[in-house]
Amino acid sequence: MVEFYQPLFNLLILFSFYMPGHNFGLAIICLTVLIRLLLYPFQEKSIKSQLALQKIQPKLKEIQVKYKDDKEKQAKALMEFYKKEKFNPLSGFALLLLQFPILIALYRLFLRGLDENNFVYLYNFVQRPETISTTFLGIDLTAPSLALAVLVGIVQFLQTKLIMLKDSKGSKRSRNQNMINYFLPVFIVIILLRIPSAVGLY
């Protein structure tokens, strides 16, 4: 994971050096924008894959029920259906897998923050600021923040709503799917209340 962690840490310190007041929060925002731009093509494909899966879900259930006593025929029917719909059931997982190492490195980066031990990963050509301000909009980014945690939860909820609206003509969603969509923002808030708010800012 160092192969991802080290360049990300150096980018964060580099952004911090050039930010007004060497502000850690502004550096996180710059790094976030850069990473989101780089990962956007993968995220867009992943969302399209999820929406496509939702559209064909009723037909998949029909096939599963029809061949519930014959797994071999069920698998064959599902493969034929995927081929007909030009849908790869592993595409969403593969895209997530590509992003996973970067996301883990980012999580570790913001969780550990500006720990003095991290600076062993600093490249020789990256200049370290003498001081780095870890306060952003009155929030100490090295400690948990209730306000930021709640804000992130609200943003996650709104983002989920927008994704649901993209689902063509309001196709029916299962009760479990809706529960997950409402539970996820609450879960995120609970997690962010236990870790540095720098993770929440990202």
ABEGO torsion letter per residue (X at the ends): XAAAAAAAAAAAAAAAAABBGGBAAAAAAAAAAAAAAAAAAAAAAAAAAAAAAAAAAAAAAAAAAAAAABAAAAAAAAAAAAAAAGBBAAAAAAAAAAAAAAAAAAAAAAAAEABAAAAAABBAABBBBABBBABBGGBBAABBBAAAAAAAAAAAAAAAAAAAAABBGGBBBBAAAAAAAAAAAAAAAAAAAABBAAAAAX
